[in-house]
Structures are given as C-alpha cells and as structure tokens.
Amino acid sequence: MSSRRAATIVPLPAADADYRLLVPVMKSLAGGVDTASVFEAAGRALQTLAPFDWMALSYRAERGNALTLHRSLPGRPAWLASSQPLDVSGRRDRAWFLPDVPRIVGAEGVRGISEDVDWPVPHEVGALLTIPLPAGAGGQRRDAQRARRRGALVLGRTGGDAFEPSLLSLLEPCVAHIVVLLERLEWLEGFRATNAELRGKVAQLEQASTTKVRTLRRTPASTDVHEAPRWVAVDPGGREALEIVERAAETDLPVLLHGESGTGKELLSRTLHRMSQRSDGAFIAVNVATLRPELAASELFGHVQGAFTDARGNRRGLLQEADGGTLFLDEIGDMPAAIQPALLRFLEDGFVRPVGGNDKHRVDVRVVCATHRDLRTAIAQGDFRQDLYHRLAGVVIDVPPLRDRPADLLPLALRFLEEASEGRRRELPPAWMPALRAWSWPGNVREVRNSMRAVAALSRGPDLETRFLPQPLRGLVEEAVQAAATDGADYLLHADSVRTETALEPVSDAPTRPSRREFDGWTLVEVEREMLRRTLNATSGHRGRAAAQLGISPRALYDKIKRLGVEG
C-alpha cells in the first residue's frame, strides 16, 4: 500500500468471508457481565480475526445523547484503560468515532493528528479501522445509522500493514453483538437504580409507619395448619382422591395429579406435603408453563457465575431450595423438551449439577407434578418423554372435576362465601341452590371461589345480590329465584348436609324412599338394576350426581352400569 494513500471510505463488502471463524469469537463475547469485561472479551476475541495494537469503543447510550469513549493503551488491546465523555464536534472526530460508514487508513495514519492535542486516542498510530455501531440490536442498517449514530469500534496498529477490507464482513456481526451486550448492561443498570429507589421508599414507609411493610418472598410451608386452606372431601369422588393422597404421604414416591384446570391440584399437593414427614420442610410451587426454555435449566438446577451472559453470581435452583421438602411442578405437560432429560437424570440419581458447573450436589426432595393434559397422548405425539412419565407417575391420582363430585359444591360455596365476607354474617340464599346445582361449573372449584368472592365483595348489606354473579350463571340464578317466588315453596338450606342433592328440599314435598315390601321376591341383581335406573332418571342421567346419591364413587357407578346393562 502506498505511503501517500489518504483515509478512504470503504463500503461493506459482500459476505464472502469464512464465518466459521466467528464461532469462537461469539462464544468469547458472551462472557461479559460489565463494561470492563465486555471490553476485555471483545479485545481478546477480535484478536483471533486480525491482530491490532489498541482498541477503542465509542458508545452512545440508548437513552440520552452523551457519547462515551472506552479505550485501551498501545500493546494492551484487551485492557480497559479509561472511560471518558467524548466530544465529536470536529469533523475528523465524527468521521472516526461517530461514523456513518466504515473507514480504513493505511500505515501513514490520519493526516494532522500529531498536532491535534484533542485527539482522544494514541497519536503514534499507523493503520486505522473504524466500523460504526448499528443503531439497534437488529444488525447493520445504513438508513437507521444515519438517522441516529451510536458510535464505533476503532482498531489501530502502531506499525505494519493496513487492515484488509474483507475483515469488515467478519466484524459486522461482532459489532452488532457488542451492541446487544451494551444495551443489556444499560437495562441492568437501570433496573438496579430502580430497585435501589424502591428499596429506599420501602425503608421510608417502614420508618414512617408503625406497621411494618410486608416483604414478599418465598417461604417454607406455614407451621400453623389451621391457617392453611383445606381440601373439601364430602363427595365420594373427593374422598377417594384424598384417601390416595393420605396413603401416598406415607411414602416418598413421586406423585402425578391429573385433572382439569381449577380442580384444586395444587391445594391437594399442599395437603400431601402437610401429611408427609416433610411437612417441616419447604413447599415450593412453580408453573412449568411459565419457564422460558432458555432459562428453565437455570431455574430448576441453578447456575454458576459466568454460565451465561447475565449470570453475575452463583444461584441455587428450585430443587436445592426445596431440599428436605416438596417441589410442586404444575403443568408438567408443558415442560420444554430440552430440560426433560436433565429432570429425568435427577429423578434417577438425586444429584443436581448447576448450569455451567462441574460439581454435583445431593438433594433430598419429593417431586409432585400436576397436569390437565393427557400425557400419554403427548408421548405419542413426541412432546413428552415416556421414560420421564414413568419416573413421575409413581402414584397417579385422578382429581375429579366438580361436576363429578356435586356433594362438594355446597360446602365449597359456603366456605368461600365466609372467607370473602371478612367476618360479616352472610348466608347463601336457598333459592339459588337449584341453579348452582344445575350449572356445570367448567372452571371447577376456581370458578366457585371467584363467583363467591365477587358477589360477597360487591353486595351491600347482609343480602347477596344476583347482579354481581358472572354470566351465564347469573341468568340461571335469577330464573331459579323467580321460580321459587312463583311456586311459593318453603325451602330449607342445610349447610352441613352431606349431599348437595338433599341440601335443598321442599318441606311439603319431601321425597319418599321405597319400602322394603316393594322388592319382595326380587333378586339382588334386579334390585341393584332398578335402583340404578331410578337414580339416573331422577338426576336426568347425570352420573356424577347419581353416584353421590347412591354413596359410591363415579368409577364404581360406571362399573355397575356396564355390568348390569343399565341404560341412562
């Protein structure tokens, strides 16, 4: 290259370079956790693409117009020597530290910098290369750059040949990645500042108030079992599920709860924890569906410092947090496929290895899972590992929906109403009961709770107002109230009734039970068949209610219907 060559503007070349060289470079750049470490990682990584003697990085924050220059000293390109504000009012400074296109100059250097006392980088410089930072983390966009320039990566040599123009095609993705890291550091610094401000306000509130501000944090299960909500098991279907939970609590087998959304699977898992020998340990619940696939391993197993970009320190995972207790994994059917082998390995050997670490830790924790999905169908579709399913399904408990355990409806409604009334005396209107029993409750127990909370919170005075019930339940209740007023029937509501079917009965028209003489000469099979037929007719074919009236589980009812050939 001629010594007379002046600074030249070099357009971005075609992408004809060997991009395989970028693999180790990108891995090295991912290790930065602050400005100094990002600068050091960039200096070391870019040396593998082309040697240089010093490096400078001018950067304008996403918010604000101040430009900061981070630079090294000659001979130590990976060491951040200083960070200082940069004034680019001069044309030459803008061309090299806030450019709109890449520039390369040969060994003769930039003309006139030896006399420029404000030149921000070493004067004894030869070959120079500058490449603009993209306006955002989306890549090199010329129009966006010109609209708002962000800064530049400047590489210099104190001697030797000029930089090859083909190097620009390799530097372009590196520069874009550096911008991503710098913007992430910006966000983290803003987050820390906001966090410190909020902590200061909390401290002021605590000093100004006699009542301490309660800090939200994850705590072990409450030691006062009377404060914990209880599983309502009046109906045979609910009692069967609770009985299995009681027996499973005596073991350390993993438990899989299967049921529709809102049936109380998490509450049942807490009941299992309280009944077990791990009740003094922590109960930690996590919804697997909310875990981002790239962070799921870190959440469950923890990570060590430097394992990934934002890993600023060692962190214990949820499995270690629940050591000695119970870890509840809700919606296990939505677990990302990438984390399933790691969970399977833990269930097999009981050891946890944090992300990015080599040391393993023994963890004693019981894993309880819940899902509303059919995991066998997910296995057939390739969304869930079959071996993981068999590890999790040590004990499988089918949690019946509320429509299949109707005897639990009234106790649940009364309990939620009492809780939402906050000490005020509230009674559930008896005329509502036909509508409440007729409604299918697709949201199950959660829907009952939300309905009772809404009507209790919004109603004024001791009487509950139907207009605050959600539709279409509100329409059904209003029809039932009008029908009760028209019929003039006197209803009695028994809050402690065992079966909701007998909780609301007209006093003057109580059902009569068949006499024993009616079945004289009948065989036992004939009596069973007739009782099944009558009960199904009385409940309009609703098998869950029929099972509750007969005092058997829905599964037992299905078996009898099939065995006796009853149509209903």
C-alpha positions as CSV (number, residue, x, y, z in Angstrom):
1,M,0.0,0.0,0.0
2,S,1.4,3.4,-1.0
3,S,2.5,5.7,1.8
4,R,0.7,8.6,0.1
5,R,-2.7,6.9,0.5
6,A,-5.2,9.1,2.3
7,A,-8.1,7.9,4.5
8,T,-10.6,6.1,2.4
9,I,-14.3,5.2,2.9
10,V,-14.8,1.5,2.3
11,P,-18.3,0.1,1.7
12,L,-19.3,-3.1,3.4
13,P,-18.0,-6.0,1.2
14,A,-20.1,-9.0,0.1
15,A,-20.5,-11.8,2.7
16,D,-17.8,-14.0,1.2
17,A,-15.6,-14.5,4.4
18,D,-15.4,-17.7,6.3
19,Y,-18.0,-17.2,9.0
20,R,-16.8,-20.3,10.8
21,L,-14.1,-18.1,12.3
22,L,-16.9,-16.3,14.3
23,V,-18.0,-19.3,16.4
24,P,-15.2,-19.0,19.0
25,V,-15.4,-15.2,18.8
26,M,-19.1,-15.1,19.7
27,K,-18.6,-17.6,22.5
28,S,-15.9,-15.3,24.0
29,L,-18.1,-12.2,23.7
30,A,-20.9,-13.9,25.6
31,G,-18.9,-13.9,28.8
32,G,-19.1,-10.1,29.5
33,V,-21.0,-9.1,32.6
34,D,-20.0,-5.4,32.9
35,T,-18.4,-2.7,30.6
36,A,-14.8,-3.7,31.6
37,S,-15.4,-7.4,31.0
38,V,-17.2,-6.8,27.7
39,F,-14.3,-4.6,26.5
40,E,-11.8,-7.3,27.6
41,A,-13.8,-10.1,25.9
42,A,-14.0,-8.1,22.7
43,G,-10.3,-7.3,22.7
44,R,-9.3,-10.9,23.2
45,A,-11.9,-12.3,20.8
46,L,-11.3,-9.9,17.9
47,Q,-7.5,-10.6,18.0
48,T,-8.3,-14.0,16.6
49,L,-9.7,-12.3,13.4
50,A,-6.9,-9.8,12.9
51,P,-4.0,-8.6,15.1
52,F,-4.1,-5.0,16.4
53,D,-2.2,-3.0,19.0
54,W,-5.0,-1.0,20.6
55,M,-8.8,-0.7,20.6
56,A,-11.3,2.0,21.3
57,L,-15.1,1.7,21.6
58,S,-17.3,4.9,21.4
59,Y,-20.9,4.3,22.5
60,R,-23.9,6.5,22.9
61,A,-26.5,5.1,25.3
62,E,-29.9,4.2,24.1
63,R,-31.4,6.9,26.3
64,G,-29.6,10.2,26.1
65,N,-27.1,11.9,23.7
66,A,-23.9,11.6,25.7
67,L,-21.1,9.7,23.9
68,T,-18.6,7.8,26.0
69,L,-15.2,6.6,24.7
70,H,-13.7,3.4,26.2
71,R,-10.1,2.8,25.1
72,S,-7.1,0.7,25.8
73,L,-3.4,1.5,25.8
74,P,-1.0,0.5,23.0
75,G,0.3,-3.0,23.5
76,R,-2.6,-3.9,25.8
77,P,-5.7,-4.0,23.5
78,A,-7.8,-6.1,25.8
79,W,-7.4,-3.9,28.9
80,L,-9.8,-1.0,29.5
81,A,-7.6,1.9,30.4
82,S,-10.2,4.7,30.7
83,S,-13.8,5.6,30.0
84,Q,-14.5,9.3,29.4
85,P,-17.0,11.5,27.7
86,L,-16.2,12.2,24.1
87,D,-16.8,15.5,22.2
88,V,-17.2,14.9,18.5
89,S,-17.8,18.4,17.4
90,G,-14.9,18.3,15.0
91,R,-15.3,16.8,11.5
92,R,-12.4,14.4,11.9
93,D,-13.6,13.1,15.3
94,R,-17.0,12.4,13.9
95,A,-15.6,10.6,10.9
96,W,-13.7,8.1,13.1
97,F,-15.7,7.9,16.4
98,L,-19.2,8.6,15.2
99,P,-19.1,7.4,11.6
100,D,-21.9,6.5,9.2
101,V,-19.8,4.1,7.1
102,P,-16.7,2.1,7.8
103,R,-13.3,3.6,7.1
104,I,-9.8,2.3,6.7
105,V,-6.5,4.2,6.6
106,G,-3.0,2.8,5.8
107,A,0.2,2.8,7.8
108,E,0.7,6.6,7.2
109,G,-2.2,7.2,9.7
110,V,-4.7,10.0,9.8
111,R,-3.3,13.3,8.5
112,G,-2.9,16.1,11.1
113,I,-3.5,14.1,14.3
114,S,0.1,14.6,15.5
115,E,-0.7,18.3,16.0
116,D,-4.2,17.7,17.4
117,V,-4.0,17.9,21.2
118,D,-7.6,16.8,21.5
119,W,-7.2,13.6,19.5
120,P,-8.7,11.1,22.0
121,V,-6.5,8.0,21.1
122,P,-2.8,7.5,20.8
123,H,-1.0,9.9,18.4
124,E,1.7,7.4,17.4
125,V,-0.8,5.5,15.4
126,G,-0.5,3.9,12.0
127,A,-3.1,1.9,10.3
128,L,-6.7,2.5,11.5
129,L,-10.0,0.8,11.0
130,T,-13.4,2.1,12.2
131,I,-16.8,0.4,11.8
132,P,-20.0,2.1,13.0
133,L,-22.1,0.5,15.7
134,P,-25.6,-0.4,14.4
135,A,-28.4,1.9,15.5
136,G,-30.1,-1.0,17.4
137,A,-29.5,-4.7,18.1
138,G,-31.1,-5.7,14.8
139,G,-28.0,-5.6,12.7
140,Q,-26.2,-3.2,10.3
141,R,-28.8,-0.8,8.9
142,R,-27.4,2.1,6.9
143,D,-30.6,4.2,7.0
144,A,-31.1,3.8,10.7
145,Q,-27.4,4.5,11.4
146,R,-27.6,7.8,9.6
147,A,-30.7,8.7,11.5
148,R,-29.1,8.1,14.8
149,R,-25.4,7.1,15.1
150,R,-24.5,5.0,18.1
151,G,-20.7,5.1,18.0
152,A,-17.9,3.0,16.5
153,L,-15.4,0.2,17.1
154,V,-11.9,1.5,16.3
155,L,-8.9,-0.7,15.9
156,G,-5.4,0.6,15.5
157,R,-1.9,-0.6,14.7
158,T,1.3,1.3,15.6
159,G,3.1,-0.3,12.7
160,G,2.7,-2.8,9.9
161,D,0.2,-3.0,7.0
162,A,-3.3,-1.7,6.8
163,F,-6.4,-3.7,7.6
164,E,-7.8,-5.8,4.8
165,P,-11.3,-4.6,3.6
166,S,-12.5,-8.2,3.7
167,L,-12.2,-8.1,7.5
168,L,-15.3,-5.8,7.6
169,S,-17.7,-8.6,6.7
170,L,-16.5,-10.6,9.8
171,L,-16.5,-7.5,12.1
172,E,-20.1,-6.6,11.3
173,P,-21.8,-9.4,13.2
174,C,-19.3,-8.9,16.1
175,V,-20.1,-5.3,16.4
176,A,-23.9,-6.0,16.3
177,H,-23.4,-8.5,19.2
178,I,-21.3,-6.0,21.2
179,V,-24.2,-3.5,20.9
180,V,-26.6,-6.2,22.3
181,L,-24.3,-6.7,25.3
182,L,-24.0,-3.0,25.9
183,E,-27.8,-2.4,25.7
184,R,-28.3,-5.3,28.1
185,L,-25.8,-3.7,30.6
186,E,-27.8,-0.5,30.2
187,W,-31.0,-2.2,31.1
188,L,-29.4,-3.9,34.1
189,E,-28.0,-0.7,35.4
190,G,-31.5,0.9,35.1
191,F,-33.0,-2.0,36.9
192,R,-30.6,-1.7,39.7
193,A,-31.2,2.0,40.1
194,T,-35.0,1.4,40.1
195,N,-34.6,-1.4,42.6
196,A,-32.5,0.8,44.9
197,E,-35.0,3.6,44.6
198,L,-37.9,1.3,45.6
199,R,-35.9,-0.1,48.5
200,G,-35.4,3.4,49.7
201,K,-39.1,4.1,49.5
202,V,-39.9,0.9,51.4
203,A,-37.4,1.9,54.1
204,Q,-39.1,5.3,54.4
205,L,-42.5,3.7,54.7
206,E,-41.3,1.4,57.4
207,Q,-39.9,4.3,59.4
208,A,-43.0,6.4,58.9
209,S,-45.5,3.7,59.8
210,T,-46.0,1.7,62.9
211,T,-47.0,-1.3,60.8
212,K,-44.1,-2.9,59.0
213,V,-44.3,-3.3,55.3
214,R,-44.5,-6.9,54.5
215,T,-41.8,-8.1,52.1
216,L,-42.9,-10.7,49.5
217,R,-40.6,-13.6,49.5
218,R,-40.7,-17.4,49.0
219,T,-41.1,-19.1,52.4
220,P,-41.5,-22.6,53.7
221,A,-44.9,-24.0,54.3
222,S,-46.7,-22.5,57.3
223,T,-46.3,-24.3,60.5
224,D,-49.9,-23.4,61.6
225,V,-52.0,-25.9,59.8
226,H,-55.2,-24.1,60.8
227,E,-54.3,-21.2,58.6
228,A,-53.8,-23.4,55.5
229,P,-56.8,-24.0,53.2
230,R,-58.2,-27.5,53.4
231,W,-59.2,-29.9,50.7
232,V,-63.0,-30.3,50.8
233,A,-63.8,-34.0,50.6
234,V,-67.5,-34.6,51.3
235,D,-68.4,-36.3,48.0
236,P,-67.2,-39.9,47.5
237,G,-65.2,-38.8,44.5
238,G,-63.3,-36.2,46.5
239,R,-62.9,-38.6,49.4
240,E,-61.4,-41.2,47.1
241,A,-58.7,-38.8,45.9
242,L,-58.0,-37.7,49.5
243,E,-57.6,-41.3,50.6
244,I,-55.0,-41.9,47.9
245,V,-53.2,-38.7,49.0
246,E,-53.1,-39.9,52.6
247,R,-51.6,-43.2,51.7
248,A,-49.1,-41.6,49.3
249,A,-48.0,-39.2,52.0
250,E,-46.6,-42.2,54.0
251,T,-44.1,-42.9,51.2
252,D,-41.5,-40.9,49.2
253,L,-42.9,-41.9,45.8
254,P,-43.3,-39.1,43.2
255,V,-47.0,-38.2,42.7
256,L,-48.7,-37.1,39.5
257,L,-52.0,-35.3,39.8
258,H,-54.2,-35.3,36.7
259,G,-57.3,-33.3,36.4
260,E,-59.0,-30.3,34.7
261,S,-57.9,-26.8,35.4
262,G,-59.3,-25.4,38.6
263,T,-60.0,-28.7,40.4
264,G,-57.6,-27.9,43.2
265,K,-54.5,-29.9,42.2
266,E,-52.1,-27.5,43.9
267,L,-54.2,-27.5,47.1
268,L,-54.2,-31.3,47.1
269,S,-50.4,-31.3,46.7
270,R,-50.0,-29.0,49.7
271,T,-52.3,-31.4,51.6
272,L,-49.9,-34.2,50.6
273,H,-47.0,-32.1,51.9
274,R,-48.6,-31.4,55.2
275,M,-49.5,-35.0,55.8
276,S,-46.0,-36.3,55.0
277,Q,-42.9,-36.4,57.1
278,R,-41.5,-33.5,55.0
279,S,-44.1,-31.1,56.5
280,D,-41.3,-29.1,58.3
281,G,-39.5,-28.6,55.0
282,A,-40.3,-26.0,52.3
283,F,-43.1,-26.4,49.8
284,I,-42.1,-24.6,46.5
285,A,-44.5,-24.4,43.6
286,V,-43.6,-23.5,40.1
287,N,-45.7,-23.3,37.0
288,V,-43.6,-25.1,34.3
289,A,-45.5,-23.4,31.5
290,T,-44.2,-20.0,32.6
291,L,-40.5,-21.1,32.3
292,R,-38.6,-19.8,29.3
293,P,-36.9,-22.7,27.5
294,E,-33.5,-21.0,27.7
295,L,-33.8,-20.3,31.4
296,A,-35.7,-23.5,32.6
297,A,-32.5,-25.3,33.4
298,S,-31.2,-22.4,35.5
299,E,-34.5,-22.1,37.4
300,L,-34.6,-25.8,38.3
301,F,-30.9,-26.6,38.8
302,G,-29.3,-23.2,39.4
303,H,-26.2,-21.8,37.7
304,V,-22.6,-20.7,38.5
305,Q,-21.1,-17.3,37.8
306,G,-20.4,-16.8,34.1
307,A,-22.5,-19.7,32.9
308,F,-24.2,-17.3,30.5
309,T,-24.4,-13.5,29.9
310,D,-26.4,-12.4,32.9
311,A,-25.0,-15.0,35.4
312,R,-23.4,-12.5,37.7
313,G,-23.1,-14.9,40.6
314,N,-23.9,-18.4,41.8
315,R,-27.6,-19.2,42.2
316,R,-29.3,-22.1,43.8
317,G,-32.1,-23.7,41.7
318,L,-35.6,-24.6,42.9
319,L,-34.6,-28.2,43.5
320,Q,-32.0,-27.1,46.0
321,E,-34.3,-24.6,47.5
322,A,-36.8,-27.4,48.2
323,D,-34.2,-29.7,49.7
324,G,-35.8,-31.6,52.6
325,G,-39.3,-30.6,51.4
326,T,-41.6,-30.8,48.3
327,L,-41.2,-29.3,44.8
328,F,-44.6,-28.9,43.0
329,L,-44.3,-28.7,39.2
330,D,-47.6,-27.5,37.9
331,E,-48.5,-28.1,34.2
332,I,-45.7,-30.6,33.8
333,G,-47.1,-31.5,30.4
334,D,-45.9,-28.1,29.1
335,M,-42.3,-28.7,30.2
336,P,-39.8,-27.7,27.4
337,A,-38.3,-30.7,25.7
338,A,-34.8,-29.5,26.2
339,I,-35.0,-29.8,30.0
340,Q,-36.8,-33.1,30.2
341,P,-33.6,-35.3,30.1
342,A,-32.0,-33.3,32.9
343,L,-35.0,-33.7,35.1
344,L,-35.1,-37.4,34.3
345,R,-31.4,-37.7,35.3
346,F,-32.1,-36.0,38.7
347,L,-35.0,-38.4,39.4
348,E,-32.8,-41.3,38.7
349,D,-29.7,-40.4,40.8
350,G,-30.9,-37.5,43.0
351,F,-27.9,-35.2,42.1
352,V,-28.1,-31.6,40.9
353,R,-25.5,-30.0,38.8
354,P,-25.8,-26.3,38.3
355,V,-25.7,-24.9,34.7
356,G,-22.1,-24.2,33.8
357,G,-20.7,-26.1,36.8
358,N,-18.9,-29.4,37.3
359,D,-19.8,-30.1,41.0
360,K,-22.8,-32.2,41.8
361,H,-24.9,-31.8,44.9
362,R,-27.1,-34.4,46.6
363,V,-30.7,-33.2,47.0
364,D,-33.4,-34.9,49.0
365,V,-36.7,-33.6,47.6
366,R,-40.1,-35.0,46.7
367,V,-41.3,-34.1,43.3
368,V,-45.1,-33.7,42.9
369,C,-46.4,-32.9,39.4
370,A,-49.8,-31.8,38.0
371,T,-51.2,-31.5,34.6
372,H,-54.5,-31.1,32.8
373,R,-53.1,-32.7,29.6
374,D,-53.3,-36.3,28.6
375,L,-49.6,-37.2,28.9
376,R,-50.0,-40.5,27.0
377,T,-51.2,-38.5,24.0
378,A,-48.3,-36.1,24.4
379,I,-46.0,-39.1,24.4
380,A,-47.5,-40.4,21.3
381,Q,-47.1,-37.0,19.6
382,G,-43.4,-36.8,20.7
383,D,-44.0,-33.8,23.1
384,F,-43.2,-35.7,26.3
385,R,-40.6,-38.4,27.1
386,Q,-42.1,-41.8,28.0
387,D,-39.3,-42.6,30.4
388,L,-39.8,-39.3,32.3
389,Y,-43.5,-40.1,32.5
390,H,-42.9,-43.4,34.2
391,R,-40.5,-41.7,36.7
392,L,-43.0,-39.1,37.6
393,A,-46.0,-41.4,37.7
394,G,-45.0,-43.2,40.9
395,V,-48.6,-42.6,42.2
396,V,-51.2,-41.3,39.7
397,I,-54.2,-39.5,41.3
398,D,-57.1,-38.5,39.1
399,V,-58.7,-35.4,40.5
400,P,-62.3,-35.4,39.6
401,P,-64.0,-32.2,38.2
402,L,-66.6,-30.5,40.4
403,R,-69.4,-31.7,38.2
404,D,-68.5,-35.3,39.2
405,R,-68.5,-34.6,42.9
406,P,-71.6,-32.5,43.4
407,A,-71.8,-33.0,47.1
408,D,-68.7,-30.8,47.5
409,L,-70.5,-27.8,45.8
410,L,-72.4,-26.5,48.9
411,P,-69.5,-26.8,51.4
412,L,-67.2,-25.1,49.0
413,A,-69.6,-22.3,48.2
414,L,-70.3,-21.7,51.9
415,R,-66.6,-21.7,52.8
416,F,-65.6,-19.3,50.1
417,L,-68.5,-17.0,51.0
418,E,-67.4,-17.0,54.6
419,E,-63.8,-16.2,53.7
420,A,-64.8,-13.4,51.3
421,S,-67.3,-11.8,53.8
422,E,-64.4,-11.0,56.2
423,G,-66.3,-11.6,59.4
424,R,-69.7,-10.2,58.2
425,R,-72.6,-12.6,58.5
426,R,-73.7,-13.7,55.1
427,E,-76.0,-16.6,54.1
428,L,-76.3,-18.3,50.8
429,P,-79.9,-17.8,49.6
430,P,-81.7,-21.2,49.4
431,A,-83.5,-20.2,46.2
432,W,-80.1,-20.1,44.5
433,M,-79.3,-23.8,45.0
434,P,-81.2,-25.3,42.1
435,A,-79.3,-23.0,39.7
436,L,-76.0,-23.7,41.4
437,R,-76.5,-27.4,41.2
438,A,-77.7,-27.2,37.6
439,W,-74.6,-25.2,36.4
440,S,-71.8,-27.4,35.0
441,W,-69.0,-25.3,36.6
442,P,-66.5,-25.6,33.7
443,G,-64.0,-23.6,35.8
444,N,-64.5,-26.1,38.7
445,V,-63.5,-25.0,42.2
446,R,-61.7,-21.9,41.0
447,E,-65.0,-20.7,39.3
448,V,-66.9,-21.3,42.6
449,R,-64.3,-19.3,44.5
450,N,-64.3,-16.4,42.1
451,S,-68.1,-16.2,41.9
452,M,-68.5,-16.2,45.7
453,R,-65.7,-13.6,46.1
454,A,-67.2,-11.3,43.6
455,V,-70.8,-11.4,44.9
456,A,-69.6,-11.1,48.6
457,A,-67.3,-8.1,47.8
458,L,-69.8,-6.2,45.7
459,S,-73.0,-6.8,47.6
460,R,-74.0,-4.2,50.1
461,G,-75.6,-5.2,53.4
462,P,-76.3,-8.8,54.5
463,D,-78.1,-10.0,51.4
464,L,-76.3,-11.2,48.3
465,E,-77.2,-9.6,45.0
466,T,-77.5,-11.8,42.0
467,R,-76.4,-9.0,39.6
468,F,-72.8,-9.5,40.7
469,L,-72.7,-13.1,39.6
470,P,-70.9,-13.8,36.3
471,Q,-73.0,-14.7,33.3
472,P,-74.5,-17.1,32.3
473,L,-74.7,-18.3,36.0
474,R,-76.4,-15.0,36.9
475,G,-79.3,-15.8,34.4
476,L,-79.8,-19.3,35.9
477,V,-79.9,-18.0,39.4
478,E,-82.4,-15.2,38.6
479,E,-84.6,-17.8,36.9
480,A,-84.4,-20.0,40.0
481,V,-85.3,-17.1,42.3
482,Q,-88.3,-16.2,40.2
483,A,-89.4,-19.8,40.1
484,A,-89.1,-20.1,43.9
485,A,-91.2,-16.9,44.3
486,T,-93.9,-18.2,41.9
487,D,-94.1,-21.7,43.4
488,G,-94.1,-20.3,47.0
489,A,-92.3,-23.4,48.2
490,D,-90.7,-23.2,51.6
491,Y,-87.0,-24.3,51.3
492,L,-84.6,-25.3,54.0
493,L,-80.9,-25.0,53.4
494,H,-78.8,-27.4,55.5
495,A,-75.2,-26.0,55.4
496,D,-73.8,-29.2,57.0
497,S,-75.6,-31.5,54.6
498,V,-73.5,-34.4,53.3
499,R,-75.1,-34.4,49.8
500,T,-76.0,-31.4,47.9
501,E,-78.9,-33.3,46.3
502,T,-80.6,-33.4,49.8
503,A,-79.4,-30.0,50.9
504,L,-82.4,-28.2,49.4
505,E,-85.7,-29.9,49.7
506,P,-89.3,-28.6,49.7
507,V,-90.7,-29.3,53.2
508,S,-94.1,-30.2,52.0
509,D,-92.9,-32.3,49.1
510,A,-90.0,-34.4,50.6
511,P,-89.1,-37.5,48.5
512,T,-90.1,-40.8,49.9
513,R,-87.8,-43.8,50.0
514,P,-89.1,-47.2,48.6
515,S,-90.5,-49.6,51.1
516,R,-88.9,-53.0,51.6
517,R,-92.1,-54.8,50.6
518,E,-91.8,-53.2,47.1
519,F,-88.8,-55.5,46.4
520,D,-90.2,-58.7,47.9
521,G,-89.2,-61.6,45.7
522,W,-86.6,-59.6,43.7
523,T,-83.1,-60.8,43.4
524,L,-80.2,-58.6,44.5
525,V,-79.1,-58.0,40.9
526,E,-82.7,-56.9,40.0
527,V,-82.8,-54.5,43.0
528,E,-79.5,-53.0,42.0
529,R,-80.5,-52.6,38.4
530,E,-83.8,-50.9,39.4
531,M,-82.1,-48.6,41.9
532,L,-79.6,-47.5,39.3
533,R,-82.4,-46.9,36.8
534,R,-84.4,-44.8,39.2
535,T,-81.4,-42.8,40.4
536,L,-80.3,-42.0,36.8
537,N,-83.8,-40.9,35.9
538,A,-84.0,-38.7,39.0
539,T,-80.7,-37.0,38.1
540,S,-81.5,-36.7,34.4
541,G,-78.8,-39.1,33.5
542,H,-76.0,-37.2,35.4
543,R,-73.8,-40.0,36.6
544,G,-71.8,-37.9,39.0
545,R,-74.9,-36.8,40.9
546,A,-76.3,-40.3,40.7
547,A,-73.1,-41.7,42.3
548,A,-73.3,-39.1,45.0
549,Q,-76.9,-40.1,45.8
550,L,-76.0,-43.7,45.9
551,G,-73.0,-43.1,48.1
552,I,-70.5,-44.7,45.7
553,S,-67.7,-43.3,43.6
554,P,-68.3,-42.4,39.9
555,R,-66.0,-45.2,38.9
556,A,-67.9,-47.7,40.9
557,L,-71.2,-46.4,39.3
558,Y,-69.7,-46.8,35.8
559,D,-68.7,-50.4,36.6
560,K,-72.2,-51.3,37.8
561,I,-73.9,-49.7,34.8
562,K,-71.7,-51.7,32.5
563,R,-72.0,-54.9,34.5
564,L,-75.8,-54.7,34.9
565,G,-76.6,-53.3,31.5
566,V,-78.4,-50.2,32.7
567,E,-79.2,-47.5,30.1
568,G,-79.1,-44.0,31.5
